[in-house]
Amino acid sequence: MKQRLFYKQNVFRLCILLAVPAAVAAGAYGLRYVLLLPCPVKAHWHILCPGCGLTRAFAALLEMQIIKSVLLNPAALLLSAAGICLYIEQIGMFFGKRIKILPRGVKIYIILAAVFLLYCILRNIPAFSSISIA
Ligand SMILES: [Zn+2]
């Protein structure tokens, strides 16, 4: 019974590990043809919200235009890096190795969120508009 549960968990993990690259490939293909709707925050209040430029930043990242991606929205690079690290950790766990790449403490995530919040505020100020092309 316990071995059967272990087998089911490993099959589930394998399915997830195989589905993630397929989902990324489908997303990369889909971003080329999807109609991007304008941001309602930007349309009504004429300010950039934290999500402004995120879709275009992911698209630029998939085309390996890293600088353009960071200028559009640095959250895409951070989220992608975190996703890749999590994926590597999961591959290690699947093969029985405990790999820890991402920090487990809360402080680093609070600092990252504060820096991103500051960036989101600054990119709406005309004097700092050069830090964003969104
Ligand atoms: Zn927006």
Residues whose N, C-alpha, C, O or C-beta is under 5 A from the ligand:
A	BS01	ZN	C39 V41 K42 L48 C49 G51 C52
